[in-house]
Amino acid sequence: VARRAPAAADTAAQHLNAVTLVGRFSGSDPERQLPSGDTIVAFRVVVDRPSRARAPGRSTIDTIDCQAVSASVRRAVARLHPGEVVDVRGSLRRRFFRGPGGVASRYGVEVAALHPIRSG
């Protein structure tokens, strides 16, 4: 049986790059301009990871690097305080940069929307 190559619409419908995080804002770096001309604010979100069955009661965390590119998200980041719980929506991006050992890369979440979660 011959297989047909997927049509462009079929392929696009199967792909999804969406990230949702709910965790604690741990602070941000100063705003900086990339060589591309984009202004960016880097920050981190600390997310509790559920304990595994073989290590009950032992908690671990993940610290996720995030980047705010849009002006509205950069303003939202500026209003946050360390320890505040946030809902972050975006997509996973791989950024390339020149380091001391040559070209390197790093993954992070490019944030499309960020909202503080108010308790009470």
WOKAQUI-V573864 format. One record per pair of residues at least 12 apart in sequence whose C-alpha atoms are under 7 Angstrom apart, sorted by sequence separation. I is the first residue (numbers start at 1). J is the second residue. D is the distance in whole Angstrom. If there is no record, write none. Layout:
I/J/D ; I/J/D
//
This chain:
29/41/6 ; 48/60/6 ; 49/61/5 ; 94/106/6 ; 95/107/6 ; 28/41/7 ; 29/42/5 ; 48/61/4 ; 49/62/7 ; 94/107/4 ; 28/42/6 ; 29/43/6 ; 47/61/6 ; 48/62/6 ; 93/107/6 ; 94/108/7 ; 28/43/4 ; 46/61/7 ; 47/62/5 ; 92/107/7 ; 93/108/6 ; 27/43/6 ; 28/44/7 ; 46/62/6 ; 47/63/6 ; 92/108/6 ; 93/109/6 ; 27/44/6 ; 46/63/4 ; 92/109/5 ; 93/110/6 ; 26/44/6 ; 45/63/6 ; 46/64/6 ; 91/109/5 ; 92/110/6 ; 25/44/6 ; 26/45/6 ; 44/63/6 ; 45/64/5 ; 90/109/6 ; 91/110/5 ; 25/45/5 ; 26/46/7 ; 44/64/5 ; 45/65/7 ; 90/110/5 ; 91/111/7 ; 24/45/5 ; 25/46/6 ; 44/65/5 ; 90/111/4 ; 23/45/6 ; 24/46/5 ; 43/65/6 ; 44/66/6 ; 89/111/6 ; 90/112/5 ; 23/46/5 ; 24/47/7 ; 43/66/5 ; 88/111/7 ; 89/112/6 ; 90/113/7 ; 23/47/5 ; 42/66/6 ; 43/67/6 ; 89/113/5 ; 22/47/7 ; 42/67/4 ; 88/113/6 ; 89/114/6 ; 41/67/6 ; 42/68/6 ; 88/114/5 ; 40/67/6 ; 41/68/5 ; 87/114/6 ; 88/115/7 ; 40/68/6 ; 41/69/7 ; 86/114/7 ; 87/115/5 ; 40/69/5 ; 86/115/6 ; 87/116/6 ; 39/69/6 ; 86/116/4 ; 87/117/7 ; 38/69/7 ; 85/116/6 ; 86/117/5 ; 85/117/6 ; 41/74/6 ; 76/114/7 ; 73/113/6 ; 67/108/7 ; 73/114/6 ; 66/108/5 ; 67/109/6 ; 68/110/6 ; 65/108/5 ; 66/109/5 ; 67/110/5 ; 68/111/5 ; 65/109/6 ; 66/110/6 ; 67/111/6 ; 66/111/7 ; 27/82/5 ; 26/82/5 ; 25/82/5 ; 26/83/6 ; 25/83/5 ; 24/83/5 ; 25/84/5 ; 24/84/5 ; 25/85/6 ; 24/85/4 ; 25/86/6 ; 23/85/5 ; 24/86/6 ; 22/85/7 ; 23/86/6 ; 22/86/6 ; 23/87/7 ; 22/87/5 ; 21/87/6 ; 22/88/6 ; 21/88/5 ; 20/88/6 ; 21/89/7 ; 20/89/5 ; 19/89/6 ; 20/90/7 ; 19/90/5 ; 18/90/6 ; 19/91/5 ; 18/91/5 ; 19/92/7 ; 17/91/5 ; 17/92/6
//
